[in-house]
Amino acid sequence: MTNNFHSVRFPGESEEYRSARNDLLQAEVELRKRIENVSALRRKLPPGGEVPQDYAFEEGALDLADRDTVRQVRMSELFKSAKDSLILYNFMYGPSMQQPCPMCTSMLDGLHGNVLHASQRVNFAIVGKSPVQRIRDFARQRGWVNFRILSSSNNTYNRDYHGETGDGDQMPALNAFVRRDGKIFHFYNTELFFVPSEKGQNARHVDLLWPLWNLFDLTPEGRGPDWYPKLSYGP
């Protein structure tokens, strides 16, 4: 006998539908618990290794009135006084790439609106290997006015934290850092990317940050095997 979790019913639903939906609801309840358990384990991680250097990035303003200004900013300067966590996303846009990664772009499109909210609690920026002017110009095209735009073209951050291969290919890494007693430590990397995935799946290492795929998962068609985001959908 399938549990009746609640009394809400929808127009025209059959007993067969309700029974199957309750089985799914049980699985969703278990998934919710499992997600929280994993989050609790993540929060309990001790600090990782201390960063090997206070990386110097180039930062470009998105304000059109300040189009050409580029300044150097150290990793330590990315931490605001009352916020001891820093999240950096490696945006796959290397100097030899003709255009940015559409997948990274799609993920950041979805994340952009939430950055204003997230910045009340944590520090956040995107890091690309291209010159900062190139990344900034693309960010302006997308309307990414809420992101801090950083270039790692003159440092080894990408290589050190697995946003780049030994051959210079760009990788979609997200890293979290924590400040403790004036020192900066690595805390978390989306290492699921490096774990072999199930057949027919991608790494799904940033799934929880990327509403697009979760939206598709709510439909009978699901994610589908062949569709991927594009940079534009014009005629």
ZAZATI-526883 format. One record per residue (C-alpha): residue number from 0; residue in one letter; y, x, z. Coordinates in steps of 0.001 Angstrom, whole numbers, padded with zeros to 6 digits. Example, Ala and Ser with C-alpha at 12.3 -4.5 7.8 and 13.67 -1.06 7.14 Angstrom:
2
   torlo   tilum        c2        c1        c3
       0       A   -004500    012300    007800
       1       S   -001060    013670    007140
//
This chain:
235
   torlo   tilum        c2        c1        c3
       0       M    000000    000000    000000
       1       T    003351    001432   -001061
       2       N    006008    001636    001655
       3       N    009012   -000657    001416
       4       F    011853    001701    002255
       5       H    014647   -000872    001944
       6       S    015303   -004457    000890
       7       V    017524   -003736   -002134
       8       R    016166   -005128   -005417
       9       F    017541   -005118   -008963
      10       P    017680   -007953   -011512
      11       G    014372   -008675   -013253
      12       E    012371   -005845   -011727
      13       S    008616   -006370   -011573
      14       E    006204   -005622   -008752
      15       E    004817   -002837   -010916
      16       Y    008269   -001292   -011221
      17       R    008990   -001610   -007484
      18       S    005656   -000055   -006554
      19       A    006233    002906   -008880
      20       R    009843    003215   -007765
      21       N    008817    003341   -004113
      22       D    006307    006086   -004883
      23       L    009136    007996   -006531
      24       L    011428    007231   -003598
      25       Q    008900    008781   -001240
      26       A    008908    011915   -003374
      27       E    012731    011909   -003410
      28       V    012829    011684    000383
      29       E    010446    014632    000608
      30       L    012533    016567   -001925
      31       R    015708    015906    000066
      32       K    014033    017296    003175
      33       R    012735    020297    001264
      34       I    016163    021067   -000199
      35       E    017675    021051    003278
      36       N    014863    023243    004613
      37       V    015480    025780    001842
      38       S    019226    025646    002499
      39       A    018599    026313    006182
      40       L    016454    029342    005318
      41       R    019212    030613    003045
      42       R    021838    030237    005756
      43       K    019660    032280    008124
      44       L    019532    035283    005815
      45       P    020819    038417    007504
      46       P    023517    040353    005668
      47       G    022155    042343    002754
      48       G    023266    045795    001740
      49       E    026862    046889    002189
      50       V    028654    046983   -001156
      51       P    028670    050553   -002492
      52       Q    032391    050538   -003266
      53       D    035485    048369   -003038
      54       Y    035313    047386   -006701
      55       A    038574    047346   -008638
      56       F    038787    044388   -011028
      57       E    041482    043428   -013481
      58       E    042886    039952   -012874
      59       G    044919    037895   -015308
      60       A    047145    034968   -014426
      61       L    046408    031658   -016158
      62       D    050017    030501   -015923
      63       L    051359    030343   -019496
      64       A    054713    031560   -018226
      65       D    052967    034708   -017001
      66       R    050835    035264   -020062
      67       D    050745    039044   -020213
      68       T    050583    040062   -016569
      69       V    047435    041927   -015553
      70       R    046987    043315   -012080
      71       Q    044332    045316   -010332
      72       V    042598    043584   -007439
      73       R    039989    045065   -005133
      74       M    036959    043112   -004003
      75       S    038259    043258   -000436
      76       E    041445    041522   -001621
      77       L    039443    038563   -002923
      78       F    038780    037539    000684
      79       K    041522    035367    002090
      80       S    042247    035846    005777
      81       A    040291    032896    007172
      82       K    037419    032835    004633
      83       D    034615    035340    005022
      84       S    032408    034229    002116
      85       L    032969    035197   -001519
      86       I    031085    033773   -004501
      87       L    031263    035598   -007823
      88       Y    029748    034191   -011011
      89       N    028953    036586   -013840
      90       F    030352    034919   -016951
      91       M    028370    036151   -019968
      92       Y    031206    037314   -022202
      93       G    030784    040985   -022966
      94       P    033065    043039   -025221
      95       S    030520    043061   -028059
      96       M    029889    039279   -027922
      97       Q    031672    037269   -030608
      98       Q    031910    034286   -028285
      99       P    031029    033473   -024679
     100       C    027664    032132   -023620
     101       P    027621    028338   -024196
     102       M    025306    027829   -021218
     103       C    027617    029693   -018826
     104       T    030567    027819   -020299
     105       S    028898    024452   -019739
     106       M    028049    025303   -016139
     107       L    031592    026497   -015443
     108       D    033094    023421   -017145
     109       G    031244    021286   -014617
     110       L    032078    023526   -011676
     111       H    035766    023872   -012479
     112       G    036917    020605   -010913
     113       N    035091    021342   -007664
     114       V    036630    024779   -007197
     115       L    039774    023288   -005678
     116       H    037598    021625   -003063
     117       A    035333    024639   -002570
     118       S    038297    026965   -002105
     119       Q    039096    025195    001161
     120       R    035971    026853    002581
     121       V    035054    029857    000428
     122       N    036523    032357   -002010
     123       F    035396    032015   -005632
     124       A    036008    033844   -008911
     125       I    034355    034396   -012272
     126       V    033719    037906   -013550
     127       G    033344    038912   -017188
     128       K    032794    042294   -018817
     129       S    035288    041747   -021632
     130       P    038918    042819   -021248
     131       V    040689    040394   -018969
     132       Q    043080    039198   -021693
     133       R    040116    038051   -023771
     134       I    038511    036168   -020897
     135       R    041844    034656   -019890
     136       D    042576    033398   -023407
     137       F    039220    031621   -023523
     138       A    039745    030202   -020030
     139       R    043062    028726   -021143
     140       Q    041368    027081   -024119
     141       R    038903    025418   -021742
     142       G    041623    024384   -019279
     143       W    040143    026513   -016508
     144       V    043314    026649   -014451
     145       N    041509    026633   -011093
     146       F    039398    029770   -011537
     147       R    040359    033294   -010593
     148       I    039630    035289   -013756
     149       L    038369    038835   -013250
     150       S    037277    041577   -015620
     151       S    034734    044206   -014624
     152       S    035331    046247   -017785
     153       N    036336    049311   -015755
     154       N    033770    049225   -012964
     155       T    030014    049041   -012410
     156       Y    029902    045682   -010606
     157       N    027934    043924   -013353
     158       R    025333    046656   -013525
     159       D    025035    047023   -009757
     160       Y    024563    043298   -009099
     161       H    022377    042451   -012082
     162       G    024910    040735   -014302
     163       E    024117    043270   -017006
     164       T    021028    045080   -018295
     165       G    020739    048791   -018843
     166       D    021427    048154   -022539
     167       G    024654    046317   -021766
     168       D    023350    042783   -022355
     169       Q    025098    040267   -020116
     170       M    023112    038250   -017565
     171       P    023955    034943   -015792
     172       A    024048    036072   -012172
     173       L    025693    034387   -009219
     174       N    026233    036485   -006106
     175       A    027514    035635   -002658
     176       F    029093    038228   -000385
     177       V    030067    038071    003270
     178       R    032692    039948    005258
     179       R    031717    041175    008710
     180       D    033889    043416    010930
     181       G    035969    044535    007969
     182       K    032944    045456    005833
     183       I    031561    043554    002828
     184       F    027850    042865    002518
     185       H    025780    041280   -000214
     186       F    024308    037975    000984
     187       Y    022656    036118   -001895
     188       N    021760    036365   -005571
     189       T    020256    033600   -007688
     190       E    017052    035629   -007953
     191       L    015051    032663   -009204
     192       F    016254    033875   -012607
     193       F    013937    036885   -012295
     194       V    010857    034887   -011255
     195       P    008571    033778   -014138
     196       S    009198    030093   -014819
     197       E    006731    027363   -015595
     198       K    005837    026742   -019221
     199       G    008522    024685   -020939
     200       Q    011120    025384   -018253
     201       N    014005    027795   -018024
     202       A    014827    029718   -014864
     203       R    016879    026869   -013307
     204       H    018431    029381   -010938
     205       V    021792    027579   -010788
     206       D    020473    024029   -011178
     207       L    022030    022777   -007961
     208       L    025477    023834   -009235
     209       W    025056    022344   -012702
     210       P    025229    018532   -012837
     211       L    024491    018297   -016579
     212       W    020750    018848   -016273
     213       N    020424    016770   -013137
     214       L    022116    013909   -014992
     215       F    019537    014152   -017790
     216       D    016766    014162   -015192
     217       L    017766    010586   -014275
     218       T    016790    009292   -017740
     219       P    013416    008657   -019437
     220       E    014196    011378   -021985
     221       G    014777    013996   -019316
     222       R    016211    017363   -020285
     223       G    014289    017562   -023527
     224       P    012769    020771   -024904
     225       D    015279    021714   -027577
     226       W    018835    020653   -026660
     227       Y    021318    023142   -025243
     228       P    025076    022963   -024697
     229       K    027519    024117   -027354
     230       L    031038    025457   -027070
     231       S    032345    022487   -029065
     232       Y    031099    019206   -030522
     233       G    033694    018611   -033208
     234       P    032867    017364   -036726
//
